[in-house]
Amino acid sequence: MALTDVDKIITDLVVMTGSQILTVASRVAPQLVGEPRTIIEARLERALKDALTALANYEENGNGSGADTPERITPLATDSVAHS
C-alpha cells in the first residue's frame, strides 16, 4: 500500500468520525424529549456505540465505500430501551 493510499484512508476516517459524532445529536434529540435521564443516557450511549461500530467496520466495508455513512445508519428504535 502506497503512502498516498494510507493518507487517503486516514483522511477518510477522520472525516467519517467527525460526521458520525456530529450527527448523533440531530438523530437522537427528537427521541429524547420528555424522557427520564436514564433513558436519555442509554439512548445516547447506544447512538454513540452505533457510530463507533460503523467506524470500526470501515475497512470491512471496502475502505471508505460509504457503507456506514450516517445516512445509512438505522435510527434507534424507540422501544430499544425500556422506560423506567
Secondary structure, DSSP 4 states (H G I P E B T S, - for coil): --HHHHHHHHHHHHHHHHHHHHHHHHHHHHHHTT--HHHHHHHHHHHHHHHHHHHHTTGGGTSS-STT-GGGSPPPPTTSS---
